[in-house]
Amino acid sequence: MYVFFEEDGGFKVGTILADNTTSFQVETLHGKRAKIKAGNVLFQFKEPALTGFLEAAQAAANNIDLNFLWEVSGAEEFEHQALGRDYFGHEPSAIEAAGLLLRLHSAPMYFYKKGKGRYKAAPEESLKAALASEERKRKQAELLARYVAELTAFTLPAEFQAHLPTLLYAPEKNAIETKALEQAAAASNLTMLHLLEKCGAIPSTHDYHFNRFLREWFPDGVGFGDFGACTAPGDLPVADVAAFSIDDETTTEIDDAFSLQKLDNGDYRVGIHIAAPALGMALDSPLEAIARQRLSTVYMPGNKITMLPHSAVQVFTLKQGAQCPALSLYLTIAPDLSVRMMESRVEKVSITANLRHEQLEPVFNEATLGQGGDYAYRAELEWLWHFANHLETLRGVKDTGRNLIPEYSFKVEDDRVRITHRMRGTPIDKVVAEMMILANSRWGDTLAEHGVAAIYRAQASGKTRMTTDPLPHQGLGVARYTWSSSPLRRYIDLVNQRQLIALIRGETPPYAAKDEALEKAMFSFEQAYEGYNDFQRSMEKYWTLRYLLQENITEVTGAVIRESLVRLENLPLVVKASAVPELAPGTRVKLTIRDIDLLTLELSCSFASLA
């Protein structure tokens, strides 16, 4: 006597060795003896023999028409024997009964299991939904297989074009395109990103990095839309000064300029003049909303995304030959360089020159100071340099090491890059830096002393942060420090400028202490400014790597910082090189470039020799 029973979610057969009423001792086809519960036995049979029984039962199951079986099963719960009699038209044989159970068990969409040998046909709507889902899965599997085949052949499926931004920057884990990429990348021994590149999905590595930044920070694009007209006020008094600016040749948003007058009593009158876009942008204007959204100009080699539209910048930039609206700080300086008097004004200032670093530095530098020479504004620049040294000494934070750090400039033309560098701390740098620190700290003092809300830059224990509290900036050695000298390029400066102008004019400042809008502007700016700076650094690294490829450079020289970290000479890169022996910091070494990856911005290099 034999039994057909259910065990571990499947069906088995065995020979009965002993019937203990509630259980059976059986021997399976493979000679294994087991004890099974009577409740797991579906039926007993005498013939046929067990050899080939399950194969015959499976063949019988395969011949059963599922749709017809479902139709004749009715809507009520049923025993498998009863359904077998209806379906076969006679009492099922052991093979037919087993085949029927195998078929019922293999079709959970058609039949719900209700107990041992008991089932219930799925409702029609449920079956239709399940079959549709199964069909979708089948088609998805076919589509996935096709995608993987095309990708491993380094062909981009046509359907991927619409999903490329997501696949490149924020792949969705459960999307079929992502799954295909994962499988094809694993098969190709590539990362998903490099596989997409090999398939032609990244025609420009530069655009890949740039578009990633735009996706995060400028999802609606970099256009300004309609912001209305921007005009400067026409009723401002004109200052009796001739001012000049100092910037590099790529600067178009000229925020600051200087003037110097020698007074009859031997004193000097220094003017620090800051472009005043706040005078032409109402607090509730579309232009203000643009600045509040962008928060800062974004810089990168060969390009920039300005905070304000070009037409608005042109109204307020301190351009040569124009009388420009300005917020001016005047300081009367005694012969001993002490400050006798300070005054702030809202006015128009005549800009007589836009001096550029590239032309000025060869004639105004440490070697030429005091040596005479004939160049524009020589007397003013040399006096300002002496005054700047005095200011730096008063702050007590003279940085004797900054001349050791180069500052790099990138020029990109026709997709080729040129990298130049200059040492920081030149007379030009010192004059501009000290004048800006002077204006920002004095205006910070003024706002704090009058109880006018403002946003400050504070530093303590080496940590710099923005705050609405007038706290010291230890790194600069000043009691208070606002950002107010770059309102064309930074929104915080524009906010502080509004507060200063209101104070000077005796008006109610736009922002009160702890104003929610002020706090929001501060926090939003900090996030954006950090993100923009990260992007600028990454693009500078990108173009540095492009430069190495462009010039076919295979070996570079640098100085060990520590362990395997090496700072390259004449290039703004710090790399982690392999096989660097234990060397003292500062040791010059030569490195061999092994690989450059413009997608991941990685430079792979190894120690070659001492330099």
C-alpha positions as CSV (number, residue, x, y, z in Angstrom):
1,M,0.0,0.0,0.0
2,Y,1.3,3.5,-0.9
3,V,0.6,7.0,0.3
4,F,0.6,10.4,-1.4
5,F,1.4,13.0,1.2
6,E,2.4,16.6,1.6
7,E,5.6,17.6,3.3
8,D,7.7,20.8,3.4
9,G,5.4,22.5,0.9
10,G,5.7,19.8,-1.7
11,F,4.2,16.4,-2.5
12,K,5.8,13.0,-1.9
13,V,5.0,9.3,-2.2
14,G,6.1,6.4,0.0
15,T,5.4,2.8,0.9
16,I,3.4,2.1,4.1
17,L,5.4,0.1,6.5
18,A,3.1,0.6,9.5
19,D,-0.3,2.2,10.0
20,N,-0.5,3.7,13.5
21,T,-3.9,5.4,12.9
22,T,-2.6,8.9,13.7
23,S,0.7,8.4,11.9
24,F,2.4,6.2,9.3
25,Q,5.8,4.7,9.1
26,V,6.8,5.0,5.4
27,E,9.7,4.3,3.1
28,T,10.3,6.9,0.4
29,L,11.5,6.2,-3.1
30,H,15.1,6.7,-2.0
31,G,14.9,4.2,0.8
32,K,14.6,6.7,3.6
33,R,12.3,5.8,6.4
34,A,10.1,8.5,8.0
35,K,7.2,9.0,10.3
36,I,4.5,11.2,8.8
37,K,1.3,12.4,10.4
38,A,-2.0,11.0,9.1
39,G,-3.2,14.6,8.6
40,N,-0.6,15.1,5.9
41,V,-1.7,12.1,3.8
42,L,-3.9,13.1,0.9
43,F,-4.8,9.6,-0.3
44,Q,-3.7,6.0,-0.3
45,F,-3.4,3.7,-3.3
46,K,-2.4,0.2,-4.3
47,E,-1.3,0.9,-7.9
48,P,0.7,1.8,-9.9
49,A,4.0,1.2,-8.3
50,L,6.0,4.1,-7.0
51,T,8.7,4.0,-9.6
52,G,7.9,6.7,-12.2
53,F,4.8,7.7,-10.3
54,L,5.7,11.3,-9.7
55,E,6.8,11.8,-13.2
56,A,3.6,10.4,-14.5
57,A,1.6,12.6,-12.1
58,Q,3.5,15.6,-13.3
59,A,2.8,14.7,-16.9
60,A,-0.9,14.4,-16.0
61,A,-0.8,17.8,-14.3
62,N,0.8,19.4,-17.4
63,N,-2.1,18.2,-19.5
64,I,-4.8,19.8,-17.3
65,D,-6.3,22.9,-18.8
66,L,-6.1,25.5,-16.0
67,N,-8.8,27.8,-17.4
68,F,-11.2,24.9,-17.8
69,L,-10.4,23.6,-14.4
70,W,-11.1,27.0,-12.9
71,E,-14.4,27.2,-14.8
72,V,-15.7,23.8,-13.6
73,S,-14.5,24.3,-10.0
74,G,-17.4,26.7,-9.1
75,A,-17.4,29.5,-6.6
76,E,-17.5,27.4,-3.4
77,E,-14.7,25.7,-1.5
78,F,-14.1,22.1,-2.7
79,E,-12.3,18.9,-2.0
80,H,-9.8,17.8,-4.6
81,Q,-11.6,14.4,-5.0
82,A,-14.9,16.1,-5.9
83,L,-13.3,18.4,-8.4
84,G,-11.4,15.4,-9.9
85,R,-14.7,13.6,-10.5
86,D,-16.2,16.6,-12.2
87,Y,-13.1,17.3,-14.3
88,F,-12.2,13.8,-15.4
89,G,-15.9,12.5,-15.5
90,H,-15.0,9.5,-13.4
91,E,-13.3,8.6,-10.2
92,P,-9.7,9.7,-10.7
93,S,-6.9,7.2,-10.7
94,A,-4.0,7.6,-8.3
95,I,-2.0,9.3,-11.1
96,E,-4.9,11.6,-12.1
97,A,-5.6,12.5,-8.4
98,A,-1.9,13.3,-7.9
99,G,-1.7,15.2,-11.1
100,L,-4.8,17.3,-10.1
101,L,-3.2,18.1,-6.8
102,L,0.0,19.1,-8.4
103,R,-1.9,21.4,-10.8
104,L,-3.9,23.0,-8.1
105,H,-0.8,23.5,-5.9
106,S,1.1,25.1,-8.8
107,A,-1.6,27.7,-9.6
108,P,-2.1,29.9,-6.5
109,M,-3.5,32.7,-8.7
110,Y,-6.3,30.4,-9.8
111,F,-6.9,28.5,-6.6
112,Y,-6.6,29.4,-3.0
113,K,-5.6,26.7,-0.6
114,K,-8.0,26.3,2.3
115,G,-6.7,23.1,4.0
116,K,-5.5,19.6,3.3
117,G,-6.7,18.8,-0.2
118,R,-9.2,21.7,-0.1
119,Y,-9.2,24.7,-2.4
120,K,-11.4,27.6,-3.5
121,A,-11.3,29.1,-7.0
122,A,-10.1,32.7,-7.1
123,P,-12.8,35.3,-7.9
124,E,-12.8,36.4,-11.6
125,E,-11.7,39.9,-10.9
126,S,-8.9,38.8,-8.7
127,L,-7.8,36.2,-11.2
128,K,-7.8,38.8,-14.0
129,A,-5.7,41.2,-11.9
130,A,-3.2,38.4,-10.9
131,L,-2.8,37.3,-14.5
132,A,-2.3,40.8,-15.7
133,S,0.3,41.3,-13.0
134,E,2.0,38.1,-14.1
135,E,2.0,39.2,-17.7
136,R,3.6,42.5,-16.7
137,K,6.3,40.7,-14.8
138,R,7.0,38.5,-17.8
139,K,7.2,41.5,-20.1
140,Q,9.4,43.3,-17.5
141,A,11.7,40.3,-17.3
142,E,12.0,40.2,-21.1
143,L,12.6,44.0,-21.2
144,L,15.2,43.7,-18.4
145,A,17.0,40.9,-20.3
146,R,17.1,43.1,-23.5
147,Y,18.4,46.1,-21.6
148,V,21.2,44.0,-20.0
149,A,22.1,42.5,-23.4
150,E,22.3,45.9,-25.0
151,L,24.2,47.5,-22.2
152,T,26.8,44.7,-22.0
153,A,27.3,45.3,-25.7
154,F,27.9,49.0,-24.8
155,T,24.8,50.2,-26.5
156,L,22.5,52.5,-24.7
157,P,18.8,51.3,-25.0
158,A,16.7,53.9,-26.7
159,E,14.3,54.0,-23.7
160,F,17.2,55.2,-21.4
161,Q,17.4,58.7,-23.0
162,A,14.4,60.0,-21.1
163,H,15.8,58.6,-17.8
164,L,19.4,59.7,-18.2
165,P,19.3,62.6,-15.7
166,T,17.9,60.3,-13.0
167,L,20.3,57.4,-13.9
168,L,23.3,59.7,-13.8
169,Y,22.6,61.6,-10.6
170,A,19.9,59.9,-8.5
171,P,19.2,56.3,-9.8
172,E,16.0,54.9,-8.3
173,K,16.8,51.5,-6.7
174,N,13.7,49.7,-7.9
175,A,13.5,51.1,-11.4
176,I,14.1,48.6,-14.2
177,E,16.7,50.8,-15.8
178,T,18.7,50.9,-12.6
179,K,18.5,47.1,-12.2
180,A,19.6,46.6,-15.8
181,L,22.5,48.9,-15.2
182,E,23.5,47.1,-12.0
183,Q,23.5,43.7,-13.7
184,A,25.3,44.9,-16.8
185,A,27.9,46.8,-14.8
186,A,28.6,43.8,-12.7
187,A,28.9,41.6,-15.9
188,S,31.2,44.2,-17.5
189,N,33.3,44.8,-14.3
190,L,32.5,48.5,-14.5
191,T,30.8,51.0,-12.3
192,M,27.3,52.1,-13.5
193,L,28.7,55.5,-14.2
194,H,31.6,54.2,-16.3
195,L,29.2,51.8,-18.1
196,L,27.0,54.7,-19.1
197,E,30.0,56.6,-20.3
198,K,31.1,53.7,-22.4
199,C,27.6,53.5,-23.9
200,G,27.8,57.1,-25.0
201,A,25.5,58.5,-22.4
202,I,28.1,61.0,-21.2
203,P,29.4,62.8,-24.2
204,S,31.0,65.6,-22.1
205,T,32.6,64.9,-18.7
206,H,32.5,68.7,-18.1
207,D,28.7,68.8,-18.7
208,Y,28.2,65.8,-16.5
209,H,29.7,67.7,-13.5
210,F,28.0,71.0,-14.4
211,N,24.6,69.5,-14.9
212,R,24.8,67.6,-11.6
213,F,25.4,71.0,-9.9
214,L,22.5,72.6,-11.8
215,R,20.2,69.7,-10.9
216,E,20.8,70.3,-7.2
217,W,21.0,74.1,-7.0
218,F,19.3,75.4,-10.2
219,P,16.6,72.8,-11.1
220,D,14.7,75.5,-13.1
221,G,17.8,76.6,-15.1
222,V,20.0,79.6,-14.8
223,G,17.9,82.1,-16.7
224,F,16.4,85.0,-14.8
225,G,13.0,85.3,-16.4
226,D,11.1,88.6,-16.3
227,F,12.2,90.8,-13.4
228,G,11.3,94.2,-14.7
229,A,13.4,97.3,-15.1
230,C,16.2,98.1,-12.8
231,T,17.2,101.8,-12.4
232,A,19.5,103.7,-10.2
233,P,18.2,106.7,-8.1
234,G,18.8,110.0,-9.8
235,D,18.8,112.3,-6.7
236,L,22.0,111.2,-5.0
237,P,24.7,113.8,-4.2
238,V,27.9,113.4,-6.2
239,A,31.1,112.9,-4.1
240,D,34.0,115.1,-4.7
241,V,36.4,112.2,-5.2
242,A,38.1,110.2,-8.0
243,A,37.8,106.6,-7.2
244,F,39.5,103.5,-8.7
245,S,38.9,99.8,-8.3
246,I,41.3,96.9,-8.2
247,D,40.2,93.5,-9.6
248,D,41.3,90.7,-11.9
249,E,40.5,91.0,-15.6
250,T,37.6,88.6,-15.5
251,T,35.6,90.6,-12.8
252,T,32.4,92.2,-14.1
253,E,30.6,92.7,-10.8
254,I,32.9,95.4,-9.4
255,D,31.7,95.9,-5.9
256,D,34.4,98.1,-4.3
257,A,36.6,101.1,-5.1
258,F,38.9,103.4,-3.2
259,S,39.8,107.1,-3.1
260,L,42.5,109.1,-1.3
261,Q,42.7,112.8,-0.8
262,K,45.5,114.7,1.0
263,L,43.9,117.5,3.2
264,D,45.4,120.9,3.7
265,N,46.3,120.1,7.3
266,G,48.4,117.1,6.3
267,D,45.8,114.5,7.1
268,Y,44.5,112.0,4.5
269,R,41.0,111.2,3.7
270,V,40.5,107.5,2.7
271,G,37.3,106.6,0.9
272,I,36.0,103.0,0.6
273,H,33.2,102.9,-1.9
274,I,30.8,99.9,-2.2
275,A,28.4,99.4,-5.1
276,A,24.8,100.0,-3.8
277,P,22.3,97.8,-5.6
278,A,20.0,98.0,-2.6
279,L,19.1,101.5,-3.8
280,G,17.5,100.1,-6.9
281,M,15.9,97.0,-5.6
282,A,12.8,97.2,-3.5
283,L,12.6,94.6,-0.7
284,D,9.5,93.1,-2.3
285,S,10.7,93.3,-5.9
286,P,11.2,90.4,-8.4
287,L,14.9,91.3,-8.5
288,E,15.2,91.0,-4.8
289,A,13.5,87.7,-4.9
290,I,16.0,86.5,-7.5
291,A,18.9,87.5,-5.3
292,R,17.3,85.9,-2.3
293,Q,16.9,82.7,-4.2
294,R,20.4,82.5,-5.7
295,L,22.2,84.0,-2.6
296,S,25.6,84.3,-4.3
297,T,27.4,84.3,-7.6
298,V,28.7,80.9,-8.5
299,Y,32.3,80.8,-9.8
300,M,34.0,78.1,-11.9
301,P,36.9,78.1,-14.4
302,G,35.8,79.6,-17.6
303,N,32.2,80.5,-16.5
304,K,30.1,81.9,-13.7
305,I,26.4,82.1,-12.7
306,T,25.8,85.6,-11.4
307,M,23.5,86.3,-8.5
308,L,21.9,89.3,-10.4
309,P,21.1,89.6,-14.1
310,H,23.7,91.3,-16.3
311,S,21.5,94.3,-17.0
312,A,21.0,94.9,-13.2
313,V,24.8,94.5,-12.6
314,Q,25.5,97.0,-15.3
315,V,23.4,99.6,-13.5
316,F,25.3,99.3,-10.2
317,T,28.8,97.9,-11.0
318,L,31.5,100.5,-10.3
319,K,32.6,100.8,-13.9
320,Q,35.2,103.2,-15.2
321,G,34.0,106.5,-16.5
322,A,30.6,106.5,-14.7
323,Q,29.1,108.1,-11.6
324,C,27.9,105.1,-9.7
325,P,25.5,104.8,-6.7
326,A,27.7,103.8,-3.7
327,L,27.7,103.3,0.0
328,S,30.9,105.1,1.1
329,L,32.9,104.9,4.2
330,Y,35.3,107.9,4.8
331,L,38.1,107.9,7.3
332,T,40.2,110.9,8.2
333,I,43.7,109.6,8.9
334,A,46.3,111.6,10.9
335,P,50.0,111.6,10.0
336,D,50.6,108.9,12.6
337,L,48.0,106.8,10.7
338,S,45.4,107.0,13.6
339,V,41.8,107.5,12.6
340,R,40.5,111.0,13.5
341,M,37.0,110.7,12.1
342,M,34.7,108.3,10.4
343,E,31.6,108.9,8.3
344,S,29.3,106.9,6.1
345,R,27.4,108.3,3.1
346,V,25.0,107.3,0.4
347,E,26.1,109.0,-2.8
348,K,27.3,108.8,-6.4
349,V,31.0,108.3,-6.9
350,S,33.0,109.0,-10.0
351,I,35.0,105.9,-11.0
352,T,38.0,107.1,-12.9
353,A,39.7,103.7,-13.4
354,N,39.2,100.0,-13.2
355,L,42.7,98.8,-12.4
356,R,43.4,95.1,-13.2
357,H,45.8,92.8,-11.3
358,E,47.4,91.6,-14.5
359,Q,48.6,95.1,-15.5
360,L,49.1,96.5,-12.0
361,E,51.1,93.8,-10.4
362,P,54.3,94.1,-12.6
363,V,54.6,97.8,-11.5
364,F,53.1,97.6,-8.0
365,N,54.9,94.9,-6.0
366,E,57.3,94.5,-3.1
367,A,60.3,95.0,-5.4
368,T,59.1,98.3,-6.9
369,L,57.7,99.9,-3.7
370,G,59.6,103.1,-2.9
371,Q,61.6,102.9,-6.1
372,G,59.6,105.6,-7.9
373,G,58.3,104.7,-11.3
374,D,55.5,106.2,-13.3
375,Y,52.2,104.4,-13.3
376,A,48.6,105.4,-12.6
377,Y,47.7,105.9,-8.9
378,R,51.3,105.1,-7.8
379,A,51.1,107.7,-4.9
380,E,47.7,106.5,-3.8
381,L,48.6,102.8,-3.9
382,E,51.9,103.2,-2.0
383,W,50.2,105.3,0.7
384,L,47.4,102.8,1.0
385,W,50.0,100.0,1.3
386,H,51.7,101.7,4.2
387,F,48.3,102.2,5.8
388,A,47.3,98.6,5.2
389,N,50.5,97.4,7.0
390,H,49.6,99.7,9.9
391,L,46.1,98.2,10.0
392,E,47.4,94.7,9.9
393,T,49.7,95.4,12.8
394,L,46.9,96.9,14.8
395,R,44.8,93.8,14.3
396,G,47.7,91.7,15.7
397,V,47.2,88.9,13.3
398,K,50.0,89.4,10.7
399,D,50.2,86.2,8.7
400,T,53.9,85.8,7.9
401,G,53.4,82.5,6.1
402,R,50.7,83.4,3.6
403,N,53.3,84.3,0.9
404,L,54.2,80.6,0.8
405,I,50.8,79.6,-0.6
406,P,50.1,80.1,-4.3
407,E,46.8,81.3,-5.7
408,Y,45.8,79.7,-9.0
409,S,43.9,81.2,-11.9
410,F,42.2,79.2,-14.7
411,K,41.5,80.5,-18.2
412,V,39.5,78.3,-20.5
413,E,39.3,79.1,-24.2
414,D,38.1,76.7,-26.9
415,D,38.0,73.8,-24.5
416,R,41.6,74.3,-23.5
417,V,42.8,75.4,-20.1
418,R,45.7,77.5,-19.0
419,I,46.6,77.5,-15.3
420,T,48.7,80.4,-13.8
421,H,49.6,81.1,-10.3
422,R,50.7,84.0,-8.1
423,M,51.8,84.1,-4.5
424,R,49.3,85.5,-2.0
425,G,50.1,88.4,0.1
426,T,51.3,90.8,-2.6
427,P,50.9,94.6,-2.0
428,I,47.8,94.5,-4.1
429,D,46.3,91.7,-2.0
430,K,47.2,93.5,1.2
431,V,45.7,96.8,0.2
432,V,42.4,95.3,-1.0
433,A,42.1,92.9,2.0
434,E,42.8,95.5,4.7
435,M,40.5,98.0,3.1
436,M,37.7,95.4,3.1
437,I,38.4,94.3,6.6
438,L,38.4,98.0,7.7
439,A,35.0,98.7,6.1
440,N,33.4,95.5,7.2
441,S,34.6,95.8,10.8
442,R,33.8,99.5,11.2
443,W,30.3,99.0,9.7
444,G,29.8,96.0,11.9
445,D,30.7,98.2,14.9
446,T,28.3,100.9,13.7
447,L,25.4,98.5,13.3
448,A,26.0,96.9,16.7
449,E,26.4,100.2,18.5
450,H,23.1,101.5,17.1
451,G,21.3,98.3,17.9
452,V,20.5,97.6,14.2
453,A,20.1,94.0,13.3
454,A,22.7,92.5,11.0
455,I,24.4,89.3,10.0
456,Y,28.0,88.9,11.2
457,R,30.9,86.6,10.5
458,A,32.3,85.4,13.8
459,Q,35.2,83.2,14.7
460,A,36.1,81.5,17.9
461,S,38.5,78.6,18.6
462,G,39.2,78.4,14.8
463,K,35.5,77.9,13.9
464,T,33.9,80.5,11.6
465,R,30.2,80.9,11.4
466,M,27.5,83.4,10.6
467,T,25.4,84.8,13.4
468,T,23.0,87.7,14.1
469,D,24.9,88.4,17.3
470,P,27.8,91.0,17.1
471,L,30.5,88.6,18.2
472,P,34.3,88.9,17.6
473,H,36.2,87.5,14.7
474,Q,39.3,86.2,16.4
475,G,41.0,85.2,13.1
476,L,40.9,88.7,11.8
477,G,41.5,90.3,15.2
478,V,38.4,92.5,15.1
479,A,35.5,93.0,17.6
480,R,32.8,92.7,14.9
481,Y,32.8,91.8,11.3
482,T,30.0,92.0,8.8
483,W,30.0,91.0,5.1
484,S,28.8,94.2,3.4
485,S,31.5,94.9,0.7
486,S,30.2,92.6,-2.1
487,P,26.4,93.2,-2.5
488,L,26.5,92.5,-6.2
489,R,27.8,89.0,-5.5
490,R,26.6,87.9,-2.1
491,Y,23.1,88.2,-0.7
492,I,24.2,88.6,2.9
493,D,26.1,91.8,1.9
494,L,23.0,93.1,0.2
495,V,21.0,92.5,3.4
496,N,23.5,94.3,5.5
497,Q,23.7,97.1,3.0
498,R,20.0,97.7,3.4
499,Q,20.4,98.0,7.1
500,L,23.3,100.4,6.8
501,I,21.5,102.6,4.3
502,A,18.5,102.8,6.5
503,L,20.7,103.7,9.5
504,I,22.5,106.4,7.6
505,R,19.3,107.9,6.3
506,G,17.6,107.8,9.7
507,E,14.9,105.3,8.4
508,T,13.5,102.2,10.0
509,P,15.7,99.3,9.0
510,P,14.0,96.6,6.9
511,Y,14.9,93.8,9.3
512,A,14.4,93.9,13.1
513,A,16.4,91.9,15.6
514,K,15.7,88.1,15.4
515,D,13.6,88.8,12.2
516,E,12.6,85.4,10.8
517,A,13.5,86.6,7.3
518,L,17.0,87.6,8.5
519,E,17.5,84.3,10.2
520,K,16.3,82.4,7.1
521,A,18.5,84.4,4.8
522,M,21.5,83.6,7.0
523,F,20.9,79.9,7.1
524,S,20.0,79.6,3.4
525,F,23.1,81.5,2.5
526,E,25.4,79.3,4.5
527,Q,24.1,76.2,2.8
528,A,24.3,77.7,-0.7
529,Y,27.7,79.2,-0.1
530,E,29.2,75.9,1.0
531,G,27.6,74.1,-1.9
532,Y,28.8,76.7,-4.4
533,N,32.3,76.6,-3.0
534,D,32.4,72.8,-3.2
535,F,31.4,73.0,-6.8
536,Q,34.0,75.6,-7.6
537,R,36.7,73.4,-6.0
538,S,35.5,70.3,-7.9
539,M,35.6,72.2,-11.2
540,E,39.0,73.5,-10.5
541,K,40.1,70.0,-9.9
542,Y,38.4,68.9,-13.1
543,W,40.2,71.4,-15.2
544,T,43.5,70.6,-13.5
545,L,43.1,67.0,-14.5
546,R,42.1,68.1,-18.0
547,Y,45.3,70.2,-18.0
548,L,47.4,67.1,-17.2
549,L,45.8,65.2,-20.1
550,Q,45.9,68.2,-22.4
551,E,49.7,68.6,-21.9
552,N,50.4,64.9,-21.9
553,I,52.0,65.1,-18.5
554,T,53.0,61.7,-17.1
555,E,55.2,62.8,-14.2
556,V,54.7,65.5,-11.6
557,T,56.7,66.9,-8.8
558,G,55.4,67.8,-5.3
559,A,56.2,68.1,-1.6
560,V,55.2,65.5,1.0
561,I,52.6,66.8,3.5
562,R,52.5,63.7,5.6
563,E,52.8,60.0,4.8
564,S,51.4,59.4,1.3
565,L,49.9,62.9,0.9
566,V,51.7,65.1,-1.6
567,R,51.0,68.7,-2.6
568,L,51.9,69.1,-6.3
569,E,54.1,72.0,-7.5
570,N,52.5,74.7,-9.7
571,L,49.2,72.9,-9.7
572,P,46.3,73.2,-7.2
573,L,46.2,69.5,-6.3
574,V,46.9,67.4,-3.2
575,V,47.1,63.7,-4.1
576,K,47.4,60.5,-2.2
577,A,50.2,58.6,-3.9
578,S,51.0,54.9,-3.6
579,A,54.4,53.4,-2.6
580,V,55.7,56.6,-1.0
581,P,58.5,55.7,1.5
582,E,58.6,57.2,4.9
583,L,59.8,60.8,4.3
584,A,59.9,64.0,6.3
585,P,57.2,66.6,5.5
586,G,58.4,69.0,2.8
587,T,60.5,66.4,1.0
588,R,60.3,66.9,-2.7
589,V,59.3,63.9,-4.7
590,K,58.5,62.9,-8.3
591,L,55.3,60.9,-8.9
592,T,54.3,58.9,-12.0
593,I,50.7,59.4,-13.2
594,R,49.0,56.0,-13.7
595,D,45.5,57.1,-14.5
596,I,43.2,60.1,-14.6
597,D,39.4,59.7,-14.2
598,L,37.5,62.8,-15.2
599,L,34.2,61.3,-14.0
600,T,35.2,60.6,-10.5
601,L,37.9,63.3,-10.5
602,E,40.5,60.9,-9.3
603,L,44.2,61.1,-10.0
604,S,46.1,57.8,-9.5
605,C,49.8,58.2,-9.1
606,S,52.8,56.4,-7.5
607,F,56.1,57.4,-6.1
608,A,58.9,57.5,-8.7
609,S,61.9,59.1,-7.0
610,L,63.1,61.9,-4.9
611,A,63.1,65.2,-6.7
